[in-house]
Amino acid sequence: MRPWVTLLEMVLLAAAPAGGATASPEFAWRSRAEEATGRLQDLDRQMKALQKSGAKKTSEEYRRLELTAMLERAFADHLDSKQAKDLRRVLPGGDEVFTLALHTGKRKSALVVSYLYDGAGRPLGVRVLALPESWSVLLPGRGPEGDRRMFVDPGVPGKGAPPILVFDLEEATRSSVTTRP
């Protein structure tokens, strides 16, 4: 873990909303995990079809599909009984932590992001626990979405606009993959 992650954690916690109660985080995460399971099968078919068509793994479209599959797999892992106990914890006092672990395929290399909710289900903050080498995090200033998003660039070289992860700092289930402008 890099020393600047601690500073990043402080910025992300400061960006946490002060809004009212939300739906149960457990229900939202479970629903998103179920959606992810179905999406993974479709993504796998798309990636295989792309490879059969002669596209390289370094192509923009393949990289977008691969990154999307990593995100979907991280959500789907919440349905795996062995992994779920490590990905969701209830802290003393009733706060809950839900974690996304996006494994890069390289040994011991993962992006690990945790979302913290209070006992009433309100988001308190986001914490980056691990960031793979060459990946970077960007917290934008005010924009169309305010400062409620965190961008993670996997730093994968190639032609075209590389895909990036977009984490919603209020609602993890709205996290997605997009192409960097």
N, C-alpha and C positions, 0 to 999 in steps of 0.2 A: 504494500500500500504506500502511496506517495504521501509526503508530509503535507501537501497542500489540500488533501482531501478533508482534513479537519476544518480548514477555513471554508471550503465548499459546503460542508455540513452546516456550518453556522449561517451561511448565506441562504441555504435552502430552508432551514428552520425559520429564519426570519421572514421568508417569503410565504410561509404557511398562512392560509386564510383564517380570518377570525369569525367566519360566518356561523350560521346556526347549524342545528343537527341535520344529519343526512341519513339516507337509508343505511341499513346495516352493512358495514364493510364486508363482513363475511359472506352475505348473500350476493353482493356485487362481485366479489372476487370469484365465488363459486360459479356464478352465471358466466362470467368472462372466461373462466377455465373450461367450461363446457363448450362455449363457442370456439375456443382455441383448438380443442380436440378435433372438431369438424373441419376447421380451416387448415389444420396440418395435413390432412389427407389431400385436400385440394392443392395446397402448395407443393406437396411432394409430386403430384401428377404434373403440375405446371413446370417444375424444375426438370423432371425427366423428359417431358416433351420438348423443352427448350434445348436440352443436351442432344436429343435425337435430331433436332433440326440443324445441328452443327454449331450452335452458339457456344462460346467459350465460358468457362466459369468466371472469367474476369469481366464479362460483359455487364453493362449497367443493369439490364433486366435480371440477369441471374443473381447478381449481388443484391438487388432489391428483394428478390424472392427469398434468398438465403437469410438475409437479415430479418425479414418478416417472419420466417420460420423459427428463427432463434427467439424472437419475442413471443410468438404463439406458444412455443415449447415451454418457455418460462412460465406462462400463465397456466398451461395444461398440467405442469408439474404439481400444481396445487390439488389436483385430483388423485395423485399417486399417494397412497397412504404412507409409504415409507418416507417420501420426500416432504409431504405436507407438514409433518410435525416440525421440520426444520425451517419451513418457509412461513409458518404462521405461529406467532407466540402471543400469549396474553401475559402482560407484565403485572407485577404487584400493583394494585391500585386500579386495575381494569383496562389500562391502555392496551392497544393491540398493535402488533407489528406484522406486516405482510411483506414478504421479500420476493423479488424477481431476480433469478440468477440466469443470465444469458451466457451459455457456454460457447466459446469460440471454436471449439474443436481442437485447440492447441492445449497441450498438457498444462493443467493448473491455470488456465487463462479464462476469466469470466468477468462480465460486467455484473455487479451485484448492487441492486438498488432496493432500499427498504422504505416503505411508507408507514408512518406512525399515525394512529388514530386514537382519540381519547375514548373514554368509556361510553360516551354518547354517540360515537361513530363519526365525530368531526375530525377532518384531517388536521394533524398538527405539524407535519413536516415530512421531508424526504431526505434520505441519507444515502450517499454513494459509499458503499463499503469496499468495493474493489473496482478497479478500472484497468483493463488490459493495456499492455505496453503499446504505444503509438495511438491509442484512442484519446479523444479529448472531449471535454464538457464545455458547453457554452450556455450561459444564462443571459438571455437577451434583455435589453432595456425595454422600455415601453413600446408596444407594438399593437397590432390588431387584437392579440390575445393577452395584452398586458404583459406581466412578467410571470405568468402562470405556467410557463413551459420551460423545459430543460432539453437542450439538444445534445446528442452524443454522436460524435463523428468517429466511425471505426477506423478512419485513416487508411482506407484501402486504396492503393494507387490503381489507376486505370483510366480509360478514356471516358468522356462524358461526365455528367453530374453524378457524383457518388451518392448512394442512399445514406440517410442518417436516421437515427432514432429520435423520436419526439416523445418525451415523457411529460404528461400533464401533471403538474405539481399538486393539483387539488384532487383529481380523480384518476388513479392509476389505470383504470379500465379504458380510458380514452387514449392511452398511449398508442403510438403507431410508428410506421416507417414512411418516410417521404424522401423526395429527391432534393438535395441542396440546391438552392437557386443559383 
